[in-house]
Amino acid sequence: MTLSFGARSRAVLASLGTLGLALTAAASPASAAGGTPTTPTQLFTNYRSCSTDADRPTYIWGGDDLIVEGIPGTTDASDNSQVSVQYQVWPVTDPVQTTTFTRDHATPGFEARGTLPSGSLAEGQIYAWRTQTVAGGAASDWSAPCYVTTDNSRPANAPSVSSPNYPPDKWNQGGEPAEFTLSANGVDDVTGFEYSWQQELPVISTTIGDHGVPQPLDPYSDPKYFTRADALGGSATLSLVPPSGSAGPMTLWVRSLDRAYSPSEITGYRFYISSTAPTVTPAVPSPEFGKPTTFTIRPNSALQSTSPVVSYSVRTTGGQSDKTVDVAAAADGTAEVKLALDGLYGERLWVTSKSANGWVSDAASWSISYDTTPTVISDVYPENGSGGGVGVPGTFTFKPKVKGVVSYTYSFNGDSEVTVAAGAHHTASVDWTPTSDGVYDLTVYATTRSGIQLAPYDYSFTVN
């Protein structure tokens, strides 16, 4: 189970926190449990780790209720009788103002949540809370206090973004990582930044593990989307390789995060990257269908001078079995790959280069068209014409347009298919006698030695 700390999920968190709770002014007796109550462990505030340092409280967004939780227990681990968990919350500057509430019917060994309504918390004030297990009229020692403060205000300004090597709204030569400086833009409680090449930024979340224990992660431990500011309200620098296939307009989307992980508005930094695609050249201008052909790949010269190309990814589309082949580059950035193209109507190659610094170019495209339909000839029944007549036999000759044809399969007006072997010069002839006049459609396709069924051809004619 994962709980997300975003605007869309806060109501969910509140409802989870209040489920099954009884709020009272003092502890309620629990059913008798075996053993002596033990102090709750695994303490969390709004699914974030407990801070036991009053000078470094956990900051939370205060628009929701304060959810506190811990795992109660007793000295008899084999007894699962329910217990109560008592909580106390007070402002650090005025400990006399203590609020006590109880979670009844808690199960030892599992997180027991308690909720303090958000209206009870003053923004910016530091609060302490602690908890104890109550069972059979006995109570454990109180836990050490956890410290928390609320921050109900999002960062007032969106961050500012600049780049020394990819100026905004201009065309830039690609090939080197983009350097960015992210600034809090005058907001003094920004702890870091969230960024992505996609405008939909990830939501910070906490996974709930076994026994209901939250497993919060520091978002800044994920450098793919987050970076910590060099100081509170400070800035951060990034070195990012744009997404694979980058060319044309690019936008880096950035927002600030305060100590409660509340986000600012999003800033979009837009710039343009010129193509760094390689060139692709076949050994012959028009490779034959199905015949292995060597293709030479050369790097973009500007890209090669920035960071040498080390490999290429070659993807084929339109063939009998599309595939991707990785090819290592020579010291000069060139490479060769041998391919047999067998697309019935043609095939296309997409080639990207990868440089030593991780840059992946946009794709070069090379394509060829094939006509793999057979040629059909008949002197008695010409194509798109009329001839012969009922009972008048006619011969139809099939000729290939590609090499390696071993048979032809044909059908008149959708009747059962008939296959005939190819003879000399890979051609075949069939005799046919109509039993009625009218329009006829002859469909024919060839099959190669390797078993490829080539494209069909429709031959229309009229019987007199």
DRENDO-1510 file (C-alpha; in Angstrom, 1 decimal, always signed):
<recs>
REC; n; res; u; v; w
REC; 1; MET; +0.0; +0.0; +0.0 .
REC; 2; THR; +1.3; +3.4; -0.9 .
REC; 3; LEU; +0.2; +6.8; +0.5 .
REC; 4; SER; +0.9; +9.8; -1.6 .
REC; 5; PHE; +1.5; +13.2; +0.0 .
REC; 6; GLY; -0.1; +15.4; -2.7 .
REC; 7; ALA; -3.1; +17.7; -2.9 .
REC; 8; ARG; -5.2; +15.0; -4.4 .
REC; 9; SER; -4.6; +12.5; -1.6 .
REC; 10; ARG; -4.8; +14.5; +1.5 .
REC; 11; ALA; -8.5; +13.7; +2.1 .
REC; 12; VAL; -7.6; +10.0; +1.8 .
REC; 13; LEU; -5.0; +10.3; +4.4 .
REC; 14; ALA; -7.4; +12.0; +6.8 .
REC; 15; SER; -10.0; +9.4; +6.4 .
REC; 16; LEU; -7.4; +6.6; +7.0 .
REC; 17; GLY; -6.2; +8.3; +10.1 .
REC; 18; THR; -9.6; +8.7; +11.7 .
REC; 19; LEU; -10.9; +5.2; +10.9 .
REC; 20; GLY; -11.9; +3.3; +14.0 .
REC; 21; LEU; -10.7; +6.0; +16.5 .
REC; 22; ALA; -12.4; +7.0; +19.7 .
REC; 23; LEU; -11.3; +10.4; +21.0 .
REC; 24; THR; -11.7; +10.8; +24.8 .
REC; 25; ALA; -10.2; +13.0; +27.4 .
REC; 26; ALA; -8.5; +10.2; +29.2 .
REC; 27; ALA; -7.5; +6.6; +28.6 .
REC; 28; SER; -10.2; +4.0; +28.2 .
REC; 29; PRO; -9.6; +0.6; +29.8 .
REC; 30; ALA; -8.8; -2.2; +27.4 .
REC; 31; SER; -9.6; -5.8; +27.6 .
REC; 32; ALA; -7.2; -7.7; +29.7 .
REC; 33; ALA; -4.0; -8.6; +27.9 .
REC; 34; GLY; -1.3; -11.0; +29.1 .
REC; 35; GLY; +2.0; -9.5; +30.2 .
REC; 36; THR; +3.0; -6.0; +31.1 .
REC; 37; PRO; +2.4; -3.1; +28.6 .
REC; 38; THR; +5.5; -2.0; +26.8 .
REC; 39; THR; +6.3; +1.5; +25.4 .
REC; 40; PRO; +5.1; +1.9; +21.8 .
REC; 41; THR; +7.8; +1.8; +19.1 .
REC; 42; GLN; +8.0; +2.7; +15.4 .
REC; 43; LEU; +6.6; +6.3; +15.9 .
REC; 44; PHE; +5.5; +8.3; +12.9 .
REC; 45; THR; +3.9; +11.7; +12.3 .
REC; 46; ASN; +1.7; +12.0; +9.3 .
REC; 47; TYR; +3.6; +8.9; +7.9 .
REC; 48; ARG; +6.9; +10.6; +8.3 .
REC; 49; SER; +9.6; +9.6; +10.7 .
REC; 50; CYS; +9.5; +10.9; +14.3 .
REC; 51; SER; +11.9; +13.7; +15.1 .
REC; 52; THR; +13.2; +13.6; +18.7 .
REC; 53; ASP; +15.1; +16.8; +18.3 .
REC; 54; ALA; +13.1; +19.9; +19.3 .
REC; 55; ASP; +15.3; +22.1; +17.2 .
REC; 56; ARG; +14.6; +20.0; +14.1 .
REC; 57; PRO; +10.9; +19.1; +14.2 .
REC; 58; THR; +9.1; +17.3; +11.4 .
REC; 59; TYR; +7.4; +19.8; +9.2 .
REC; 60; ILE; +4.0; +18.8; +7.9 .
REC; 61; TRP; +1.3; +20.5; +5.9 .
REC; 62; GLY; -1.3; +21.5; +8.4 .
REC; 63; GLY; -4.4; +21.4; +6.3 .
REC; 64; ASP; -5.1; +17.9; +7.4 .
REC; 65; ASP; -5.5; +16.4; +10.9 .
REC; 66; LEU; -2.3; +15.4; +12.7 .
REC; 67; ILE; -1.9; +11.7; +12.4 .
REC; 68; VAL; +0.3; +10.1; +15.1 .
REC; 69; GLU; +1.0; +6.4; +15.4 .
REC; 70; GLY; +3.1; +3.8; +17.1 .
REC; 71; ILE; +3.2; +0.1; +17.7 .
REC; 72; PRO; +1.9; -0.9; +21.1 .
REC; 73; GLY; +2.9; -4.2; +22.8 .
REC; 74; THR; +3.2; -6.2; +25.9 .
REC; 75; THR; +5.8; -8.5; +27.4 .
REC; 76; ASP; +3.8; -11.5; +26.3 .
REC; 77; ALA; +4.4; -11.6; +22.6 .
REC; 78; SER; +2.1; -14.6; +22.2 .
REC; 79; ASP; -0.9; -12.8; +23.5 .
REC; 80; ASN; -2.9; -10.9; +20.8 .
REC; 81; SER; -5.5; -9.4; +23.2 .
REC; 82; GLN; -6.4; -5.9; +22.2 .
REC; 83; VAL; -4.9; -2.9; +24.1 .
REC; 84; SER; -5.4; +0.8; +24.2 .
REC; 85; VAL; -2.9; +3.4; +23.1 .
REC; 86; GLN; -2.9; +6.8; +24.8 .
REC; 87; TYR; -1.4; +9.9; +23.1 .
REC; 88; GLN; -0.6; +13.3; +24.5 .
REC; 89; VAL; +0.1; +16.4; +22.4 .
REC; 90; TRP; +1.2; +19.8; +23.7 .
REC; 91; PRO; +2.9; +23.0; +22.4 .
REC; 92; VAL; +6.6; +23.1; +23.4 .
REC; 93; THR; +6.3; +26.6; +24.6 .
REC; 94; ASP; +3.3; +25.8; +26.9 .
REC; 95; PRO; +3.4; +22.1; +28.1 .
REC; 96; VAL; +0.4; +22.8; +30.4 .
REC; 97; GLN; -1.9; +22.9; +27.3 .
REC; 98; THR; -1.8; +19.1; +26.8 .
REC; 99; THR; -4.4; +17.3; +24.8 .
REC; 100; THR; -4.9; +13.6; +25.7 .
REC; 101; PHE; -6.7; +11.1; +23.4 .
REC; 102; THR; -6.9; +7.4; +23.2 .
REC; 103; ARG; -7.0; +4.7; +20.5 .
REC; 104; ASP; -9.0; +1.8; +21.8 .
REC; 105; HIS; -9.0; -1.8; +20.4 .
REC; 106; ALA; -5.5; -1.7; +19.1 .
REC; 107; THR; -3.6; -4.9; +18.2 .
REC; 108; PRO; -0.2; -5.4; +19.8 .
REC; 109; GLY; +2.5; -5.5; +17.1 .
REC; 110; PHE; +0.6; -3.3; +14.7 .
REC; 111; GLU; +0.6; +0.4; +14.1 .
REC; 112; ALA; -2.2; +2.2; +16.0 .
REC; 113; ARG; -3.1; +5.6; +14.6 .
REC; 114; GLY; -4.5; +8.5; +16.5 .
REC; 115; THR; -5.7; +11.8; +15.1 .
REC; 116; LEU; -5.7; +15.4; +16.4 .
REC; 117; PRO; -7.9; +17.7; +14.4 .
REC; 118; SER; -6.0; +20.2; +12.3 .
REC; 119; GLY; -7.8; +23.2; +13.9 .
REC; 120; SER; -6.0; +22.4; +17.2 .
REC; 121; LEU; -2.6; +23.2; +15.7 .
REC; 122; ALA; -1.3; +26.8; +15.3 .
REC; 123; GLU; +0.8; +27.2; +12.2 .
REC; 124; GLY; +4.5; +27.6; +12.8 .
REC; 125; GLN; +4.3; +26.5; +16.4 .
REC; 126; ILE; +6.3; +23.4; +17.5 .
REC; 127; TYR; +4.4; +20.6; +19.2 .
REC; 128; ALA; +5.5; +17.5; +21.0 .
REC; 129; TRP; +3.6; +14.3; +21.3 .
REC; 130; ARG; +4.2; +11.0; +23.1 .
REC; 131; THR; +2.4; +7.7; +23.5 .
REC; 132; GLN; +2.0; +4.8; +25.9 .
REC; 133; THR; +0.4; +1.4; +25.9 .
REC; 134; VAL; -2.5; +0.8; +28.3 .
REC; 135; ALA; -3.8; -2.8; +29.1 .
REC; 136; GLY; -5.6; -4.3; +32.1 .
REC; 137; GLY; -5.4; -1.2; +34.1 .
REC; 138; ALA; -1.7; -0.9; +33.7 .
REC; 139; ALA; +0.2; +1.5; +31.5 .
REC; 140; SER; +3.7; +1.5; +30.0 .
REC; 141; ASP; +6.3; +4.2; +30.2 .
REC; 142; TRP; +5.7; +7.1; +27.9 .
REC; 143; SER; +7.8; +7.2; +24.7 .
REC; 144; ALA; +10.3; +9.9; +24.1 .
REC; 145; PRO; +8.6; +13.0; +22.6 .
REC; 146; CYS; +8.3; +13.5; +18.9 .
REC; 147; TYR; +8.5; +17.1; +17.6 .
REC; 148; VAL; +6.4; +18.5; +14.8 .
REC; 149; THR; +5.4; +21.8; +13.4 .
REC; 150; THR; +2.8; +22.8; +10.7 .
REC; 151; ASP; +3.4; +24.7; +7.6 .
REC; 152; ASN; +0.2; +25.6; +5.8 .
REC; 153; SER; +1.8; +27.9; +3.1 .
REC; 154; ARG; +3.2; +26.7; -0.2 .
REC; 155; PRO; +6.3; +28.5; -1.5 .
REC; 156; ALA; +5.0; +31.8; -2.7 .
REC; 157; ASN; +7.2; +32.0; -5.8 .
REC; 158; ALA; +8.0; +29.5; -8.5 .
REC; 159; PRO; +11.7; +28.7; -8.8 .
REC; 160; SER; +13.9; +30.4; -11.3 .
REC; 161; VAL; +15.9; +28.3; -13.8 .
REC; 162; SER; +18.9; +29.2; -15.9 .
REC; 163; SER; +21.5; +27.3; -18.0 .
REC; 164; PRO; +24.9; +28.5; -19.0 .
REC; 165; ASN; +25.2; +26.1; -22.0 .
REC; 166; TYR; +21.6; +25.9; -23.3 .
REC; 167; PRO; +20.2; +29.4; -23.3 .
REC; 168; PRO; +16.4; +29.6; -23.4 .
REC; 169; ASP; +14.3; +30.0; -26.5 .
REC; 170; LYS; +17.4; +29.5; -28.8 .
REC; 171; TRP; +18.7; +26.7; -30.9 .
REC; 172; ASN; +21.7; +25.0; -29.3 .
REC; 173; GLN; +24.2; +22.4; -30.6 .
REC; 174; GLY; +23.4; +19.2; -28.7 .
REC; 175; GLY; +26.0; +16.7; -27.5 .
REC; 176; GLU; +26.8; +17.7; -23.9 .
REC; 177; PRO; +24.8; +17.5; -20.7 .
REC; 178; ALA; +22.7; +20.5; -20.0 .
REC; 179; GLU; +23.8; +22.4; -16.9 .
REC; 180; PHE; +21.0; +24.1; -14.9 .
REC; 181; THR; +20.9; +26.3; -11.8 .
REC; 182; LEU; +17.7; +26.2; -9.8 .
REC; 183; SER; +17.0; +29.0; -7.4 .
REC; 184; ALA; +14.4; +29.4; -4.6 .
REC; 185; ASN; +13.6; +32.8; -6.1 .
REC; 186; GLY; +13.4; +34.6; -2.7 .
REC; 187; VAL; +11.5; +31.9; -0.8 .
REC; 188; ASP; +13.4; +31.3; +2.4 .
REC; 189; ASP; +12.0; +27.9; +3.5 .
REC; 190; VAL; +12.7; +26.0; +0.3 .
REC; 191; THR; +14.6; +22.8; +1.0 .
REC; 192; GLY; +15.0; +21.6; -2.6 .
REC; 193; PHE; +13.5; +21.1; -6.0 .
REC; 194; GLU; +11.6; +18.6; -8.1 .
REC; 195; TYR; +12.2; +18.4; -11.8 .
REC; 196; SER; +11.3; +16.3; -14.9 .
REC; 197; TRP; +11.3; +16.5; -18.7 .
REC; 198; GLN; +7.5; +15.7; -18.3 .
REC; 199; GLN; +5.1; +18.3; -17.0 .
REC; 200; GLU; +3.4; +15.8; -14.8 .
REC; 201; LEU; +5.8; +15.7; -11.8 .
REC; 202; PRO; +5.9; +12.7; -9.5 .
REC; 203; VAL; +4.0; +12.7; -6.2 .
REC; 204; ILE; +6.0; +12.2; -3.1 .
REC; 205; SER; +4.7; +9.0; -1.4 .
REC; 206; THR; +5.2; +6.6; +1.5 .
REC; 207; THR; +4.8; +2.9; +1.2 .
REC; 208; ILE; +3.0; +1.1; +4.1 .
REC; 209; GLY; +4.8; -2.1; +5.0 .
REC; 210; ASP; +4.1; -5.1; +7.2 .
REC; 211; HIS; +2.2; -4.4; +10.4 .
REC; 212; GLY; +1.2; -1.0; +9.0 .
REC; 213; VAL; +4.6; +0.5; +9.4 .
REC; 214; PRO; +5.2; +3.4; +7.1 .
REC; 215; GLN; +8.4; +3.3; +5.1 .
REC; 216; PRO; +9.1; +7.0; +4.3 .
REC; 217; LEU; +11.9; +7.9; +2.0 .
REC; 218; ASP; +13.8; +11.1; +1.7 .
REC; 219; PRO; +12.7; +12.4; -1.7 .
REC; 220; TYR; +16.1; +14.0; -2.3 .
REC; 221; SER; +17.6; +10.5; -2.3 .
REC; 222; ASP; +16.2; +10.1; -5.8 .
REC; 223; PRO; +18.4; +12.2; -8.1 .
REC; 224; LYS; +16.2; +11.3; -11.1 .
REC; 225; TYR; +13.5; +13.8; -10.0 .
REC; 226; PHE; +14.8; +15.6; -6.8 .
REC; 227; THR; +17.7; +17.7; -5.7 .
REC; 228; ARG; +18.4; +19.3; -2.4 .
REC; 229; ALA; +19.2; +23.0; -2.1 .
REC; 230; ASP; +22.6; +24.0; -0.9 .
REC; 231; ALA; +21.0; +25.8; +2.0 .
REC; 232; LEU; +17.5; +26.6; +3.2 .
REC; 233; GLY; +16.1; +29.0; +0.6 .
REC; 234; GLY; +19.2; +28.4; -1.5 .
REC; 235; SER; +19.9; +26.9; -5.0 .
REC; 236; ALA; +21.0; +23.7; -6.6 .
REC; 237; THR; +22.9; +22.8; -9.8 .
REC; 238; LEU; +22.0; +20.0; -12.2 .
REC; 239; SER; +23.8; +18.2; -15.0 .
REC; 240; LEU; +21.2; +16.4; -17.1 .
REC; 241; VAL; +21.3; +14.5; -20.4 .
REC; 242; PRO; +18.0; +15.3; -22.2 .
REC; 243; PRO; +15.8; +12.3; -23.0 .
REC; 244; SER; +16.8; +9.9; -25.7 .
REC; 245; GLY; +16.1; +11.1; -29.2 .
REC; 246; SER; +16.2; +14.7; -28.1 .
REC; 247; ALA; +16.0; +17.3; -30.9 .
REC; 248; GLY; +13.9; +20.3; -31.4 .
REC; 249; PRO; +12.1; +22.0; -28.4 .
REC; 250; MET; +12.8; +20.7; -24.9 .
REC; 251; THR; +11.3; +21.8; -21.6 .
REC; 252; LEU; +12.6; +21.1; -18.1 .
REC; 253; TRP; +9.8; +21.5; -15.6 .
REC; 254; VAL; +10.8; +22.5; -12.0 .
REC; 255; ARG; +9.0; +23.3; -8.8 .
REC; 256; SER; +10.3; +24.1; -5.3 .
REC; 257; LEU; +9.6; +22.1; -2.2 .
REC; 258; ASP; +9.4; +23.6; +1.3 .
REC; 259; ARG; +10.2; +21.7; +4.6 .
REC; 260; ALA; +6.7; +20.1; +4.6 .
REC; 261; TYR; +7.3; +19.0; +0.9 .
REC; 262; SER; +4.5; +21.4; -0.2 .
REC; 263; PRO; +5.2; +22.4; -3.8 .
REC; 264; SER; +5.4; +25.7; -5.5 .
REC; 265; GLU; +4.0; +26.6; -8.9 .
REC; 266; ILE; +5.9; +25.0; -11.8 .
REC; 267; THR; +8.4; +26.8; -13.9 .
REC; 268; GLY; +9.1; +25.6; -17.4 .
REC; 269; TYR; +12.5; +26.2; -18.9 .
REC; 270; ARG; +12.3; +25.9; -22.7 .
REC; 271; PHE; +15.2; +25.6; -25.2 .
REC; 272; TYR; +16.0; +24.0; -28.5 .
REC; 273; ILE; +18.4; +21.3; -29.6 .
REC; 274; SER; +19.7; +20.9; -33.1 .
REC; 275; SER; +19.7; +17.4; -34.6 .
REC; 276; THR; +22.7; +15.2; -33.7 .
REC; 277; ALA; +21.4; +12.2; -35.7 .
REC; 278; PRO; +23.9; +10.0; -37.6 .
REC; 279; THR; +23.9; +9.3; -41.3 .
REC; 280; VAL; +23.0; +5.8; -42.7 .
REC; 281; THR; +24.3; +4.7; -46.1 .
REC; 282; PRO; +23.7; +1.2; -47.8 .
REC; 283; ALA; +26.5; -0.4; -49.8 .
REC; 284; VAL; +24.2; -0.2; -52.9 .
REC; 285; PRO; +21.6; +2.4; -53.5 .
REC; 286; SER; +18.7; +0.0; -53.6 .
REC; 287; PRO; +19.3; -3.2; -51.6 .
REC; 288; GLU; +17.6; -6.3; -53.0 .
REC; 289; PHE; +14.7; -7.8; -51.1 .
REC; 290; GLY; +15.9; -10.4; -48.7 .
REC; 291; LYS; +19.6; -10.0; -49.7 .
REC; 292; PRO; +22.0; -9.2; -46.8 .
REC; 293; THR; +23.4; -5.7; -47.3 .
REC; 294; THR; +26.0; -3.8; -45.4 .
REC; 295; PHE; +25.0; -0.3; -44.0 .
REC; 296; THR; +27.6; +2.2; -43.0 .
REC; 297; ILE; +26.7; +4.5; -40.1 .
REC; 298; ARG; +28.6; +7.8; -39.5 .
REC; 299; PRO; +28.3; +10.1; -36.5 .
REC; 300; ASN; +27.1; +13.7; -36.5 .
REC; 301; SER; +30.4; +15.6; -36.9 .
REC; 302; ALA; +29.6; +18.2; -34.2 .
REC; 303; LEU; +28.5; +15.5; -31.8 .
REC; 304; GLN; +31.6; +13.4; -32.4 .
REC; 305; SER; +33.9; +16.4; -31.6 .
REC; 306; THR; +31.9; +17.1; -28.4 .
REC; 307; SER; +31.9; +13.5; -27.1 .
REC; 308; PRO; +32.9; +10.5; -29.2 .
REC; 309; VAL; +30.2; +8.1; -30.3 .
REC; 310; VAL; +30.7; +4.7; -28.8 .
REC; 311; SER; +27.7; +2.7; -30.1 .
REC; 312; TYR; +24.6; +2.7; -32.3 .
REC; 313; SER; +21.1; +1.3; -31.8 .
REC; 314; VAL; +19.6; +0.1; -35.1 .
REC; 315; ARG; +15.9; -0.6; -35.2 .
REC; 316; THR; +14.0; -2.1; -38.2 .
REC; 317; THR; +10.3; -1.6; -38.8 .
REC; 318; GLY; +8.1; -3.1; -41.5 .
REC; 319; GLY; +9.9; -6.4; -41.9 .
REC; 320; GLN; +8.9; -9.9; -41.2 .
REC; 321; SER; +10.3; -9.6; -37.7 .
REC; 322; ASP; +11.1; -6.1; -36.4 .
REC; 323; LYS; +14.2; -6.0; -34.3 .
REC; 324; THR; +16.8; -3.8; -32.6 .
REC; 325; VAL; +20.5; -4.4; -33.0 .
REC; 326; ASP; +23.2; -2.7; -31.0 .
REC; 327; VAL; +26.5; -2.0; -32.9 .
REC; 328; ALA; +29.8; -0.8; -31.4 .
REC; 329; ALA; +31.5; +2.1; -33.0 .
REC; 330; ALA; +35.1; +2.3; -34.2 .
REC; 331; ALA; +37.5; +4.9; -32.8 .
REC; 332; ASP; +36.4; +7.4; -35.5 .
REC; 333; GLY; +32.7; +6.9; -34.5 .
REC; 334; THR; +31.7; +4.9; -37.6 .
REC; 335; ALA; +30.1; +1.4; -37.6 .
REC; 336; GLU; +28.8; -1.2; -40.1 .
REC; 337; VAL; +25.8; -3.5; -39.8 .
REC; 338; LYS; +24.6; -6.2; -42.2 .
REC; 339; LEU; +20.9; -6.6; -42.6 .
REC; 340; ALA; +18.5; -8.5; -44.9 .
REC; 341; LEU; +15.4; -6.4; -45.5 .
REC; 342; ASP; +12.3; -8.4; -46.1 .
REC; 343; GLY; +9.3; -6.1; -45.7 .
REC; 344; LEU; +6.6; -7.0; -48.2 .
REC; 345; TYR; +6.0; -3.4; -49.0 .
REC; 346; GLY; +9.3; -2.0; -47.8 .
REC; 347; GLU; +11.3; -1.5; -44.6 .
REC; 348; ARG; +12.6; +1.4; -42.5 .
REC; 349; LEU; +15.7; +1.7; -40.3 .
REC; 350; TRP; +15.9; +4.0; -37.3 .
REC; 351; VAL; +19.4; +4.7; -36.0 .
REC; 352; THR; +20.5; +6.5; -32.9 .
REC; 353; SER; +24.0; +7.1; -31.6 .
REC; 354; LYS; +25.2; +7.0; -28.0 .
REC; 355; SER; +28.2; +9.1; -27.0 .
REC; 356; ALA; +30.8; +8.4; -24.2 .
REC; 357; ASN; +29.1; +11.0; -22.0 .
REC; 358; GLY; +25.7; +9.3; -22.2 .
REC; 359; TRP; +24.2; +11.5; -24.9 .
REC; 360; VAL; +21.7; +9.7; -27.1 .
REC; 361; SER; +21.0; +11.3; -30.4 .
REC; 362; ASP; +17.7; +11.7; -32.2 .
REC; 363; ALA; +17.1; +9.0; -34.8 .
REC; 364; ALA; +18.2; +9.0; -38.4 .
REC; 365; SER; +15.7; +7.3; -40.7 .
REC; 366; TRP; +16.5; +5.3; -43.9 .
REC; 367; SER; +13.8; +3.5; -45.9 .
REC; 368; ILE; +13.2; +1.5; -49.0 .
REC; 369; SER; +10.0; +0.5; -50.8 .
REC; 370; TYR; +9.4; -3.0; -52.3 .
REC; 371; ASP; +6.9; -4.3; -54.8 .
REC; 372; THR; +6.8; -8.0; -54.0 .
REC; 373; THR; +3.5; -8.8; -55.9 .
REC; 374; PRO; +3.8; -11.1; -58.8 .
REC; 375; THR; +3.3; -10.1; -62.4 .
REC; 376; VAL; +0.3; -11.7; -64.0 .
REC; 377; ILE; -0.1; -12.0; -67.8 .
REC; 378; SER; -2.9; -13.6; -70.0 .
REC; 379; ASP; -3.3; -13.1; -73.7 .
REC; 380; VAL; -6.9; -14.5; -73.7 .
REC; 381; TYR; -8.1; -12.6; -70.6 .
REC; 382; PRO; -6.2; -9.3; -70.4 .
REC; 383; GLU; -6.1; -7.3; -67.1 .
REC; 384; ASN; -8.9; -4.7; -66.8 .
REC; 385; GLY; -10.2; -5.8; -70.2 .
REC; 386; SER; -12.5; -8.4; -71.7 .
REC; 387; GLY; -11.9; -11.5; -73.8 .
REC; 388; GLY; -12.5; -15.2; -74.3 .
REC; 389; GLY; -15.9; -16.5; -73.3 .
REC; 390; VAL; -17.7; -19.3; -71.5 .
REC; 391; GLY; -15.8; -22.6; -72.1 .
REC; 392; VAL; -12.9; -20.8; -73.7 .
REC; 393; PRO; -9.6; -21.8; -71.9 .
REC; 394; GLY; -7.0; -19.1; -71.0 .
REC; 395; THR; -3.5; -19.3; -69.7 .
REC; 396; PHE; -2.3; -17.1; -66.9 .
REC; 397; THR; +1.5; -16.7; -66.4 .
REC; 398; PHE; +2.9; -15.6; -63.0 .
REC; 399; LYS; +6.4; -14.0; -62.9 .
REC; 400; PRO; +8.3; -12.8; -59.8 .
REC; 401; LYS; +9.6; -9.3; -59.0 .
REC; 402; VAL; +11.9; -10.6; -56.3 .
REC; 403; LYS; +14.4; -13.5; -56.2 .
REC; 404; GLY; +13.9; -16.8; -54.5 .
REC; 405; VAL; +10.3; -17.5; -55.4 .
REC; 406; VAL; +9.4; -21.2; -55.3 .
REC; 407; SER; +5.6; -21.3; -55.6 .
REC; 408; TYR; +2.5; -19.3; -56.3 .
REC; 409; THR; -0.9; -19.5; -54.7 .
REC; 410; TYR; -4.0; -18.3; -56.5 .
REC; 411; SER; -7.8; -18.1; -56.3 .
REC; 412; PHE; -10.5; -17.0; -58.7 .
REC; 413; ASN; -13.3; -15.0; -57.2 .
REC; 414; GLY; -12.5; -16.2; -53.7 .
REC; 415; ASP; -12.7; -19.9; -54.5 .
REC; 416; SER; -10.4; -22.4; -52.7 .
REC; 417; GLU; -6.7; -21.5; -53.0 .
REC; 418; VAL; -4.5; -23.5; -55.3 .
REC; 419; THR; -0.7; -23.6; -55.0 .
REC; 420; VAL; +1.6; -24.4; -58.0 .
REC; 421; ALA; +5.3; -24.8; -58.0 .
REC; 422; ALA; +7.5; -22.3; -59.8 .
REC; 423; GLY; +9.5; -23.7; -62.7 .
REC; 424; ALA; +12.2; -22.3; -64.8 .
REC; 425; HIS; +13.1; -18.7; -64.1 .
REC; 426; HIS; +10.8; -18.9; -61.0 .
REC; 427; THR; +7.7; -18.5; -63.2 .
REC; 428; ALA; +4.5; -20.6; -63.4 .
REC; 429; SER; +1.5; -20.9; -65.7 .
REC; 430; VAL; -2.0; -22.2; -65.0 .
REC; 431; ASP; -4.8; -22.9; -67.5 .
REC; 432; TRP; -8.3; -21.9; -66.6 .
REC; 433; THR; -11.7; -22.2; -68.3 .
REC; 434; PRO; -14.7; -20.0; -67.2 .
REC; 435; THR; -18.1; -21.6; -66.8 .
REC; 436; SER; -20.0; -18.3; -66.9 .
REC; 437; ASP; -19.4; -14.8; -68.2 .
REC; 438; GLY; -19.0; -11.6; -66.1 .
REC; 439; VAL; -16.3; -9.9; -64.1 .
REC; 440; TYR; -13.6; -12.1; -62.4 .
REC; 441; ASP; -11.0; -11.3; -59.8 .
REC; 442; LEU; -7.8; -13.4; -59.7 .
REC; 443; THR; -5.7; -13.1; -56.5 .
REC; 444; VAL; -2.1; -14.4; -56.6 .
REC; 445; TYR; +0.8; -14.3; -54.1 .
REC; 446; ALA; +4.2; -15.9; -54.3 .
REC; 447; THR; +6.1; -17.7; -51.6 .
REC; 448; THR; +9.9; -17.6; -51.3 .
REC; 449; ARG; +12.4; -20.4; -50.5 .
REC; 450; SER; +12.6; -19.1; -46.9 .
REC; 451; GLY; +8.8; -19.4; -46.5 .
REC; 452; ILE; +7.9; -15.8; -46.8 .
REC; 453; GLN; +4.4; -15.2; -48.3 .
REC; 454; LEU; +4.8; -12.1; -50.5 .
REC; 455; ALA; +2.3; -9.4; -51.1 .
REC; 456; PRO; -0.9; -10.5; -53.1 .
REC; 457; TYR; -1.9; -9.1; -56.4 .
REC; 458; ASP; -5.5; -8.6; -57.6 .
REC; 459; TYR; -5.9; -9.2; -61.4 .
REC; 460; SER; -9.4; -8.2; -62.7 .
REC; 461; PHE; -10.9; -9.1; -66.1 .
REC; 462; THR; -14.2; -9.7; -67.8 .
REC; 463; VAL; -15.3; -12.9; -69.5 .
REC; 464; ASN; -17.3; -12.2; -72.7 .
</recs>
